[in-house]
Amino acid sequence: MKPSPIEPTIPLDRDGVHHGFLRLPYSRDDSAWGSIMIPITVVRNGEGPTALLTGANHGDEYEGPVALQELTVTLQPADITGRVIIVPAFNYPAYRAGTRTSPIDKGNLNRSFPGAADGTVTQKIADYFQNVLLPQTDIVLDFHSGGKTLDFIPFAAAHVMDNTLQQAACYDAMQAFNAPYSVMLLEIDNVGMYDTAVEDMGKTFVSTELGGGGSASAKSIAIAKKGVRNVLIHAGILQGEMQIDPTVNIDMPDGDCFVFAEHEGLFEPMLDLGEDVTEGDVIARVWPVDRTGVPPLEYKAKTSGLIISRHFPGLIKSGDCMAVVGHRVD
């Protein structure tokens, strides 16, 4: 295995609070011996579990970066037992550009694992987490929202896994996060995902979808701040009592939960996030953009439940995810 070119500018295993960077050499036109400086904070107090907290895996998702930035200035060693590694902007080039993928190599970090030490910038970031940070970690919280193209009800998520004990640990961490909704998430494309890399190592993993549209709200940020605190308490790292409010449990049993566009045009949602839908209901309509006097194309729900996600921009393309329906679980 080739060594990673990334070097931390701070110690990862020393007690106290340490703020610094993951320095990735990157030679380019405007800086021949330049580097990409990915901000990182490590807070440690003796032996104990390690939590790895990441935001901006996709660069246009902001609840995680805000909540984690605040944690870097409020979390103190006396508050914890063990270690917390905080990376508010996981895909730092994408985060600075406000884009889902990296402007350097167009890499989608959440489809780039296990990465490569001698690969592209995005692959090098993935490789460092895969081979350096994740092996040291017990529990991982990776913040997501819909970015510029999707919007979600605010939920924490875990995945169905073959290892039932590991699935139970992830489910418990999801419930501890205590978002307004808790979803057993069906991934439609898990190849190369950070989630998959973490789970394949046997680690406890919890993720979120807290909103979307390429921005954040006071409400969605508050959910993120409460959730990260709860997860750290649940992991036995942070002192204190969890704040637990009612959550709606959601399941996604199969591919019928997804509705994909097969045409391009003007997108008209017929139901809003969180609303109930019955199989066969019209979930959205697509109008032509190049002429008048033509009726819209109707898209119908293939299953009953509630709308947990929807396309965000006003125009839609063939292949875009139009809506997602989840099933309430008692």
C-alpha positions in Angstrom: 0.0 0.0 0.0 1.4 3.4 -1.0 1.7 6.0 1.8 -0.7 8.9 1.7 0.7 12.3 0.6 -1.5 14.0 3.1 0.1 15.1 6.3 -1.7 16.5 9.4 -0.2 19.7 10.8 -1.4 18.8 14.3 -1.0 15.7 16.4 -3.9 13.3 16.2 -3.2 11.4 19.4 -2.3 14.1 21.9 -4.5 15.3 24.8 -6.0 18.8 24.5 -7.5 20.8 21.7 -5.6 21.0 18.4 -6.7 23.1 15.4 -4.8 22.7 12.1 -5.0 21.2 8.6 -4.7 18.1 6.6 -2.1 19.3 4.1 -2.4 17.8 0.6 0.3 18.8 -1.8 -1.2 20.1 -5.1 1.0 21.6 -7.8 -0.9 23.9 -10.1 -0.6 26.9 -12.4 -0.9 29.5 -9.6 1.2 27.6 -7.0 3.9 25.3 -8.2 4.6 23.9 -4.7 1.1 24.5 -3.4 -1.1 22.5 -1.1 -4.8 22.1 -0.3 -5.3 22.8 3.4 -8.3 20.9 4.8 -9.2 22.3 8.2 -9.3 19.8 11.1 -9.8 19.9 14.8 -8.9 17.1 17.2 -10.1 17.2 20.8 -8.8 14.4 23.1 -8.9 13.5 26.8 -7.3 10.2 27.7 -8.2 6.8 26.5 -11.7 6.1 25.1 -13.7 5.8 21.9 -13.0 8.0 18.9 -15.7 9.7 16.9 -15.0 11.0 13.4 -17.4 13.9 12.4 -17.5 15.1 8.8 -19.5 17.7 6.8 -19.4 18.9 3.2 -18.8 15.4 1.8 -20.6 17.2 -1.0 -19.6 20.8 -1.1 -23.1 22.4 -1.4 -24.5 21.0 1.8 -24.2 23.2 4.8 -25.8 22.0 8.0 -22.8 19.8 8.9 -20.2 22.5 8.3 -22.0 25.0 10.5 -22.7 22.6 13.4 -19.1 21.2 13.2 -17.5 24.7 13.1 -19.3 25.6 16.3 -18.2 22.3 17.9 -14.6 23.2 17.1 -14.8 26.3 19.3 -17.1 24.9 22.1 -15.9 21.4 22.8 -13.4 21.1 25.6 -11.2 18.2 26.7 -12.8 18.3 30.2 -16.2 17.6 28.5 -15.1 14.3 27.0 -13.5 10.9 27.5 -11.7 9.7 24.4 -11.3 11.6 21.1 -13.3 13.6 18.6 -11.9 14.3 15.1 -13.8 17.1 13.4 -13.5 17.8 9.7 -16.2 20.4 8.8 -15.4 20.4 5.1 -14.6 16.9 4.0 -14.4 17.7 0.3 -12.7 21.0 0.8 -12.3 22.0 -2.9 -16.0 21.4 -3.5 -17.0 23.2 -0.3 -15.0 26.3 -1.4 -16.6 26.2 -4.8 -20.1 25.6 -3.5 -20.5 22.6 -5.8 -21.4 18.9 -5.2 -18.2 17.7 -6.8 -14.6 18.9 -6.8 -13.8 21.7 -9.2 -10.3 20.3 -9.6 -11.1 16.8 -10.9 -14.9 16.7 -10.8 -14.6 13.9 -8.2 -17.6 13.0 -6.2 -15.9 12.2 -2.8 -18.9 10.0 -1.8 -18.3 7.8 -4.8 -14.5 7.7 -4.6 -13.7 5.2 -1.9 -11.4 3.5 -1.2 -9.5 6.1 -3.1 -5.8 6.0 -4.2 -2.7 7.6 -2.7 -1.4 8.3 -6.2 -4.8 9.2 -7.7 -6.6 12.4 -8.3 -7.1 15.0 -5.5 -10.5 13.5 -4.6 -9.1 10.0 -4.6 -6.2 11.1 -2.3 -8.6 12.5 0.2 -10.6 9.3 0.2 -7.5 7.2 0.6 -6.4 9.2 3.6 -9.7 8.7 5.4 -9.8 5.0 4.3 -6.4 4.1 5.5 -5.5 6.6 8.2 -8.5 8.0 10.0 -11.1 5.3 9.7 -9.0 2.5 11.2 -8.6 4.7 14.3 -12.3 5.4 14.6 -15.2 3.7 16.5 -18.2 5.8 15.3 -18.7 8.0 12.3 -21.2 10.8 11.7 -21.3 12.1 8.2 -23.7 15.1 7.6 -25.6 15.4 4.3 -28.5 17.4 2.9 -29.9 17.7 -0.6 -27.5 20.2 -2.0 -28.7 22.4 -4.9 -30.8 19.7 -6.6 -32.8 17.9 -3.9 -34.7 18.7 -0.8 -35.5 16.4 2.1 -37.5 16.2 5.2 -34.9 16.4 8.0 -33.8 12.9 8.9 -31.0 10.8 10.3 -30.3 7.6 8.4 -28.9 4.1 8.9 -28.7 1.2 6.4 -29.9 -2.4 6.3 -26.9 -4.7 6.6 -26.1 -8.4 6.6 -24.5 -8.0 10.0 -27.5 -7.6 12.3 -25.4 -6.6 15.3 -23.7 -3.9 13.4 -27.0 -2.8 11.9 -28.4 -2.6 15.4 -25.5 -0.4 16.5 -26.0 1.9 13.6 -29.8 2.0 14.2 -29.2 3.0 17.8 -26.9 5.8 16.8 -29.4 7.0 14.3 -32.1 7.0 17.0 -29.7 8.9 19.3 -29.2 11.6 16.7 -33.0 12.1 17.1 -33.9 14.0 14.0 -37.6 14.7 13.4 -37.5 11.6 11.1 -35.4 8.5 11.3 -35.0 6.5 8.0 -33.7 3.0 7.3 -32.3 4.2 4.0 -32.2 2.3 0.7 -29.1 3.4 -1.3 -29.6 3.3 -5.0 -25.9 3.7 -5.7 -23.6 2.6 -2.9 -20.5 1.8 -5.0 -17.5 3.8 -3.7 -19.5 5.5 -1.0 -18.0 6.7 2.3 -20.9 4.9 4.0 -19.9 1.6 2.5 -16.2 2.0 3.4 -17.1 2.7 7.0 -19.6 -0.1 7.3 -17.3 -2.6 5.6 -14.8 -1.9 8.4 -17.4 -2.9 11.0 -17.7 0.7 12.3 -20.9 2.4 13.6 -22.1 4.8 11.0 -24.9 7.4 10.9 -25.7 9.9 8.2 -28.3 12.6 7.6 -30.3 14.4 5.1 -31.4 17.6 6.7 -32.8 19.8 4.0 -31.5 21.0 0.6 -31.7 23.6 -2.1 -28.0 24.5 -1.6 -28.6 26.4 1.7 -29.5 25.8 5.3 -32.1 27.1 7.7 -32.0 27.9 11.4 -34.2 24.9 12.0 -32.1 22.5 10.0 -28.9 23.7 11.7 -30.4 23.4 15.1 -31.3 19.7 14.3 -27.6 19.2 13.3 -26.2 20.8 16.5 -28.5 18.7 18.7 -27.9 15.6 16.8 -24.1 15.7 16.9 -24.2 16.3 20.7 -26.6 13.4 21.2 -24.4 11.0 19.1 -21.3 11.9 21.1 -23.2 11.3 24.4 -24.5 8.0 23.0 -21.0 6.9 22.1 -19.8 7.5 25.7 -17.5 10.3 24.7 -19.4 13.5 25.8 -20.8 14.0 29.2 -24.4 15.0 29.7 -27.9 13.9 28.9 -29.3 13.4 25.4 -32.1 15.7 24.3 -34.7 13.4 22.9 -37.9 14.5 21.1 -40.4 12.5 19.1 -39.2 11.0 15.8 -41.1 9.5 12.9 -39.6 6.1 11.9 -39.4 5.6 8.1 -38.5 2.5 6.0 -37.6 2.3 2.3 -38.1 -1.4 1.5 -37.5 -1.4 -2.3 -37.0 0.6 -5.5 -40.7 1.5 -5.8 -39.9 4.3 -3.3 -38.1 6.2 -6.1 -39.7 8.1 -8.9 -37.4 9.2 -11.7 -38.1 11.6 -14.6 -38.1 10.2 -18.1 -38.6 13.5 -19.7 -37.2 17.0 -19.4 -39.2 20.1 -18.8 -40.8 22.4 -16.2 -41.2 20.6 -12.9 -44.5 20.9 -11.0 -44.6 19.0 -7.7 -48.1 18.0 -6.7 -47.3 17.2 -3.1 -45.0 18.8 -0.6 -42.4 17.2 1.7 -43.9 15.3 4.5 -47.3 14.9 2.9 -49.1 11.6 2.6 -49.4 9.9 -0.8 -51.3 6.8 -2.0 -50.1 4.4 -4.7 -51.3 5.8 -8.0 -51.5 9.4 -6.9 -50.0 12.0 -9.2 -46.8 13.0 -7.5 -45.5 15.5 -10.0 -46.2 16.9 -13.5 -43.7 17.9 -16.2 -44.6 20.6 -18.6 -43.0 21.3 -21.9 -40.6 24.3 -22.0 -40.6 25.0 -25.7 -44.4 25.4 -26.5 -47.8 26.2 -25.1 -51.1 24.3 -25.5 -49.6 20.9 -24.6 -50.8 19.1 -21.4 -48.2 18.0 -18.9 -46.9 14.5 -18.4 -48.0 13.0 -15.1 -45.8 10.9 -12.8 -47.6 8.6 -10.2 -46.4 7.1 -6.9 -45.6 3.4 -7.1 -46.2 2.9 -3.4 -48.0 4.5 -0.5 -46.4 6.5 2.3 -45.1 10.1 2.6 -42.9 12.3 0.5 -39.4 12.3 2.1 -37.5 13.9 -0.8 -38.2 15.9 -4.0 -36.4 17.5 -6.9 -35.5 21.1 -6.1 -34.8 23.1 -9.2 -37.7 24.4 -11.3 -36.5 22.5 -14.4 -36.0 18.8 -14.6 -34.0 16.4 -16.9 -34.6 12.8 -17.9 -33.0 10.6 -15.3 -33.3 13.1 -12.4 -34.7 11.8 -9.1 -38.2 13.4 -9.0 -39.4 12.2 -5.6 -38.9 9.6 -2.9 -41.7 8.0 -0.9 -41.0 6.5 2.5 -43.1 4.1 4.6 -44.1 5.0 8.2 -43.0 2.3 10.7 -45.0 2.0 13.9 
